[in-house]
Amino acid sequence: MKESITTLAIIALLVSAQPVGAESISAIAVAAQTLRGNIAWPEPPACDSDARFVAQNSQNTITQAKLSEIAARKGKSKEVREFASRMLEQSNMDTGFLQTFADAKDVDMSVTLDPAHQWRVTRISKLPKDIFNVAYLAQLNEDQLEELGALDSAPQILDPTLKAWAEQRKATLAHAIVAAGWVGVRRHADRVHVASNHPHTNM
């Protein structure tokens, strides 16, 4: 603030000086640029499509975080609990990014799940432990595939930072889907029987 006041004083003296030559104009420009650098200018608002993108995708990241938080405690096998812990950490990081973006751009982002997403979390939380692992992996896989499809078909994202995050999120989801598949392959350690037509049954 002290630097800003000093810069303002310099500009005032330069403007009041007579005559105003090329050197004075140049000095005013430099002083004005310095002043601008000392002010915390507000971020420009997000466009409507970016705002909708943040609102919708935050529901996905929060849902996956809540599902994984439950699985990290309730998972029957060590593999599922460790996988869920990694998913929880990643989902919280992505939610944190969206929240930071929303705050900077004055976007309304709710941390409360809508009824459809909350139902998924509630349903998983009430399942008995003997079928929990399979149900959690199936629900997470469904959510991630759904989000991946939504990201691919999302309207044009204008903000470059948000666009870069969306591309990284797609890569993260693709990796998580593959990782969940491998955890599912190893779930025989849980002694959980699944339908014979399940892709991992014949392992």
C-alpha positions as CSV (number, residue, x, y, z in Angstrom):
1,M,0.0,0.0,0.0
2,K,2.9,2.4,0.8
3,E,4.4,1.7,-2.6
4,S,1.1,2.4,-4.3
5,I,0.8,5.8,-2.5
6,T,4.4,6.6,-3.5
7,T,3.6,5.7,-7.1
8,L,0.4,7.9,-7.0
9,A,2.5,10.8,-5.8
10,I,5.0,10.4,-8.6
11,I,2.2,10.3,-11.2
12,A,0.6,13.5,-9.6
13,L,3.9,15.3,-9.7
14,L,4.6,14.3,-13.3
15,V,1.1,15.3,-14.5
16,S,1.4,18.7,-12.8
17,A,4.8,19.4,-14.3
18,Q,4.9,21.8,-17.2
19,P,5.5,21.3,-20.0
20,V,4.5,17.6,-20.4
21,G,7.2,16.2,-22.8
22,A,7.9,12.8,-24.1
23,E,10.1,11.9,-21.1
24,S,7.3,12.8,-18.7
25,I,4.8,10.8,-20.6
26,S,7.1,7.8,-20.6
27,A,7.7,8.2,-16.8
28,I,4.0,8.4,-16.2
29,A,3.5,5.2,-18.1
30,V,6.2,3.4,-16.1
31,A,4.7,4.7,-12.8
32,A,1.2,3.7,-13.8
33,Q,2.4,0.2,-14.7
34,T,4.1,-0.1,-11.3
35,L,0.9,1.0,-9.6
36,R,-1.1,-1.6,-11.5
37,G,1.3,-4.3,-10.4
38,N,0.7,-3.3,-6.8
39,I,-3.1,-3.7,-6.9
40,A,-4.9,-7.0,-6.5
41,W,-7.1,-6.6,-9.5
42,P,-10.2,-8.8,-9.5
43,E,-10.5,-11.8,-11.9
44,P,-12.8,-11.3,-14.8
45,P,-16.0,-13.3,-14.4
46,A,-16.4,-16.7,-15.9
47,C,-18.6,-17.2,-19.0
48,D,-21.9,-19.0,-18.6
49,S,-20.6,-22.3,-20.1
50,D,-17.5,-22.3,-17.8
51,A,-19.7,-21.6,-14.7
52,R,-22.1,-24.5,-15.6
53,F,-19.1,-26.7,-16.2
54,V,-17.7,-26.0,-12.7
55,A,-21.1,-26.5,-11.0
56,Q,-21.7,-29.8,-12.8
57,N,-18.3,-31.3,-12.4
58,S,-17.9,-30.4,-8.8
59,Q,-20.9,-32.7,-8.1
60,N,-19.0,-35.5,-9.7
61,T,-15.7,-34.9,-7.8
62,I,-17.5,-34.5,-4.5
63,T,-19.6,-37.6,-5.0
64,Q,-16.5,-39.7,-5.9
65,A,-14.7,-38.3,-2.8
66,K,-17.6,-39.3,-0.5
67,L,-17.9,-42.8,-2.0
68,S,-14.1,-43.3,-1.6
69,E,-14.1,-41.9,1.9
70,I,-16.7,-44.6,2.9
71,A,-14.7,-47.3,1.0
72,A,-11.4,-46.3,2.7
73,R,-13.1,-47.3,6.0
74,K,-15.5,-50.0,5.0
75,G,-13.7,-51.8,2.2
76,K,-13.3,-55.5,3.0
77,S,-9.9,-55.9,1.4
78,K,-6.7,-54.0,1.8
79,E,-6.5,-53.4,-2.0
80,V,-9.9,-51.7,-2.1
81,R,-9.1,-49.6,1.0
82,E,-5.8,-48.4,-0.5
83,F,-7.4,-47.7,-3.9
84,A,-10.2,-45.8,-2.2
85,S,-7.7,-43.7,-0.3
86,R,-6.0,-42.7,-3.5
87,M,-9.3,-41.9,-5.1
88,L,-10.3,-39.8,-2.1
89,E,-7.1,-37.8,-2.3
90,Q,-7.4,-37.2,-6.0
91,S,-11.1,-36.3,-5.9
92,N,-10.4,-33.8,-3.0
93,M,-7.6,-32.2,-5.0
94,D,-9.9,-31.8,-8.1
95,T,-12.7,-30.4,-5.9
96,G,-10.2,-28.0,-4.4
97,F,-9.2,-26.8,-7.8
98,L,-12.8,-26.2,-8.9
99,Q,-13.5,-24.4,-5.6
100,T,-10.5,-22.1,-6.1
101,F,-11.5,-21.3,-9.6
102,A,-15.1,-20.7,-8.5
103,D,-14.0,-18.3,-5.8
104,A,-11.7,-16.4,-8.2
105,K,-14.4,-16.1,-10.9
106,D,-17.4,-15.5,-8.5
107,V,-19.0,-18.7,-9.7
108,D,-21.7,-20.3,-7.5
109,M,-20.4,-23.8,-6.6
110,S,-22.3,-25.9,-4.1
111,V,-20.5,-28.3,-1.9
112,T,-23.9,-30.0,-1.1
113,L,-24.8,-32.9,-3.3
114,D,-28.0,-32.8,-5.3
115,P,-30.5,-35.6,-4.6
116,A,-29.4,-37.8,-7.4
117,H,-25.7,-37.8,-6.4
118,Q,-26.5,-38.0,-2.7
119,W,-28.7,-41.1,-3.3
120,R,-25.6,-42.9,-4.8
121,V,-23.6,-42.2,-1.7
122,T,-26.4,-43.2,0.7
123,R,-27.0,-46.4,-1.1
124,I,-23.4,-47.5,-1.0
125,S,-23.0,-46.5,2.6
126,K,-25.8,-48.9,3.7
127,L,-24.6,-52.0,1.9
128,P,-23.3,-54.9,4.0
129,K,-19.6,-55.5,4.1
130,D,-19.7,-58.8,2.2
131,I,-20.8,-57.2,-1.0
132,F,-19.4,-53.7,-0.4
133,N,-16.2,-54.0,-2.5
134,V,-17.9,-55.1,-5.6
135,A,-20.7,-52.5,-5.2
136,Y,-18.2,-49.6,-4.6
137,L,-16.0,-50.5,-7.6
138,A,-19.1,-50.8,-9.8
139,Q,-20.6,-47.5,-8.6
140,L,-17.3,-45.6,-8.9
141,N,-16.7,-47.1,-12.4
142,E,-20.2,-46.0,-13.5
143,D,-19.7,-42.5,-12.1
144,Q,-16.3,-42.1,-13.8
145,L,-17.4,-43.4,-17.1
146,E,-20.4,-41.0,-16.9
147,E,-18.1,-38.1,-16.1
148,L,-15.7,-39.0,-18.8
149,G,-18.5,-38.9,-21.4
150,A,-19.7,-35.6,-20.1
151,L,-16.2,-34.1,-20.3
152,D,-15.9,-35.2,-23.9
153,S,-19.3,-33.7,-24.8
154,A,-18.9,-30.6,-22.7
155,P,-19.5,-27.2,-24.3
156,Q,-16.5,-25.2,-25.4
157,I,-14.5,-24.2,-22.3
158,L,-13.1,-20.7,-22.7
159,D,-10.9,-20.2,-19.7
160,P,-7.5,-21.7,-20.5
161,T,-6.8,-22.8,-16.9
162,L,-10.1,-24.6,-16.6
163,K,-9.6,-26.2,-20.1
164,A,-6.2,-27.6,-19.1
165,W,-7.8,-29.0,-15.9
166,A,-10.5,-30.7,-17.9
167,E,-8.0,-32.4,-20.1
168,Q,-6.0,-33.5,-17.0
169,R,-9.2,-34.7,-15.4
170,K,-10.0,-36.9,-18.4
171,A,-6.5,-38.5,-18.2
172,T,-7.0,-39.0,-14.4
173,L,-10.4,-40.7,-14.9
174,A,-9.1,-43.0,-17.6
175,H,-6.2,-44.1,-15.3
176,A,-8.6,-44.6,-12.4
177,I,-11.0,-46.8,-14.5
178,V,-8.1,-49.1,-15.5
179,A,-6.8,-49.2,-11.9
180,A,-10.3,-50.0,-10.5
181,G,-10.4,-52.9,-13.0
182,W,-7.2,-54.4,-11.7
183,V,-8.4,-54.0,-8.1
184,G,-11.6,-55.9,-9.3
185,V,-9.5,-58.7,-10.7
186,R,-7.8,-59.1,-7.3
187,R,-11.0,-59.1,-5.4
188,H,-11.0,-62.9,-5.2
189,A,-9.2,-62.4,-2.0
190,D,-12.5,-61.1,-0.6
191,R,-14.2,-64.4,-1.3
192,V,-17.1,-62.5,-2.8
193,H,-19.1,-64.4,-5.5
194,V,-20.4,-62.5,-8.4
195,A,-22.5,-63.4,-11.4
196,S,-20.8,-65.7,-13.9
197,N,-21.1,-63.2,-16.7
198,H,-19.0,-60.6,-14.9
199,P,-15.9,-59.8,-16.9
200,H,-13.6,-60.7,-14.0
201,T,-15.4,-63.9,-12.9
202,N,-13.3,-66.3,-14.9
203,M,-10.0,-65.1,-13.4
